[in-house]
């Protein structure tokens, strides 16, 4: 089974954004991927409002991205700064990209 990195916004309306990330994760499973959705669990361990902890979380997510086969980008609520970093890294690595709204 190939792995899919789920890329969607977290900050802002976190309740809405976490629900959207769960929907994208479920969709990835239905497509046959093993999804990796770091912002659903890393934010439970680190404080996204603390710049140092946010950076640690983003770096952990980028490390996970490096072992994925594909990136699924959820654009429904726009592209955040963190998402831009993930998309840039995925494109540099030549990952297949699926964009959803």
N, C-alpha and C positions, 0 to 999 in steps of 0.2 A: 504494500500500500504506500503510495506517495504521500509526502507531507505537504500541507498547505499552511502558509503563514497568513493569519487574518490581520489585516491592516484596516483599522477604522478609528475614528476619533474617540478620545476618552474624556478629556477635560471639557469644561462647560457644563452642559446638562448631563451629568454623569449617569443619572438613572436611565435616561433615554438612551445614551450612548452605550451603556453596558447591555441593555436589552437588544440594541442593534447588533452588538458584537456577538451576543448569544445566537441571534437569528443567522448571522453570517457563518458562525461555527456549525450550526445545525445544517445549513445549506451545503457547506463543504463536506460534511459527513455523507449527506445524500448524494453528492457527486462522486463519492468513493475515496475521499482524501482523509488522512489523519490530520485534523486541524491543530495548529498551535496558535493560541490566542493569549499572548502574554499579558495584555492589559486587563484581562478578566481576573487574573490571580496575583500578578506582581503588585497591583495597586492595593491589594488586601494586606500586603506585607510591608510596603513602603508608602510614605506620605507623598503623594503626587504634588502637594502644595509646597513642599520643601524642595528648593532647586537642586540641592545636592542629591537628595533621595530620588527625585525625578530623573536626574541624569543617570544615576545608577540603574534605575529601572529601564530607561531607554537603551542603555548599553547592554543590559541583559537580554532585552528583546532583540536587539541587532545581532547578538551572538546566536540566538536561537534561529533567526532568519537565515544565517549562514549555512544551516544544515537542512533547509527546506528545499523542496523541488519546485514550488510555485508560490506566488503571492496573490492573495485575493484581496482586492482593494474595494472597500465599501465607501462610496462617494455620496451617499444620500444626504449627509450633513456637512459636506465639504471636506477639504483636505487640511488637516492640522499641520503644525510645524513638525511634530513627531512623525506623522505619516509621511511627510516630504522626505525626511531622513531615511525612513524604511524603504520607500519607493526608489529613491536614488540608489541605495545599496543593492536592492534587488535588481535594478536595471544594470548596474555595473557588473553584477554577478551573472547576468544573462538569464535570470529566472523568467519563466513564463508568467504572464500577468493576466489575471481575470479581473475586470472592473464591473462592479455591481452597484445598483442604486437602491 
